[in-house]
Amino acid sequence: QIDVIRELHLALVLQAIDLVVRVLVAPLLDFHFALPQPLLEVGVVPFGECGPVFHHAGDDHRLVDQVVVAEELHFRELVLALDDIRDPGNFGTIIRIADWFGINHVLCSDTCVDVFNPKVIQATMGSIARVNVYYVNLAVVLKEFKAVYAAALDGRNIYSETLSNNGVILIGNESRGISEKLMSHVTQKLSIPNFSSCADSLNAAIAAAVICSEFRRRKKG
């Protein structure tokens, strides 16, 4: 068991070093990985042909380019959106969940925890190297999607609702849920039925896993 733990720690360290080299060192050396020109123009950070892309709109105030980002990335699949997820363990686990269910893009509000937080990286268990994470103005980007599903306690039972193969699954803050300004962009509120007389809510990452599982179970084609 000790050897397994050591190998796991080494793998996490190597992944962290790889992230630093690709994100910080490569740009300083003027070395760019292949990335479509439209994405470079709107400020998406190149991170490798097969690796993930990390884009923090707030770093250079490119909030006006959020619509362009959504259009150029051609989100015609299922996407996760996170509103103010503060817990590193939750955030990293959700990235891992996205990877498990084949969801390649995670959109985050700028108040979410930093994706490079060591606890986030550890919680992803390597999935951070396969999932694209974007820090954006969700209120702007969500307008570009026809289907926005929100995890909400007052939503309709997910197991009896019609679900599509694409669109956005919106997960809210661990204690406050989804902000009011984003709820105006939601087209359908979903809830996970509660069979307990005492528990009043689910952990954000657990809720994300259950919802993603049901979407994938219903996937057509």
Secondary structure, 3 states (H helix, E strand, C coil): CHHHHHHHHHHHHHHHHHHHHHHHHHHHCCCCCCCCHHHHHCCCCCCCCCCCCEEEHHHCCCHHHHHHHHHHCCCCCEEEEECCCCCHHHHHHHHHHHHHCCCCEEEECCCCCCCCCHHHHHHHCCHHHCCEEEECCHHHHHHHCCCEEEEEEEEEEHHHCCCCCCEEEEECECCCECCHHHHCCCCEEEECCCCCCCCCCCCHHHHHHHHHHHHHHCCCC
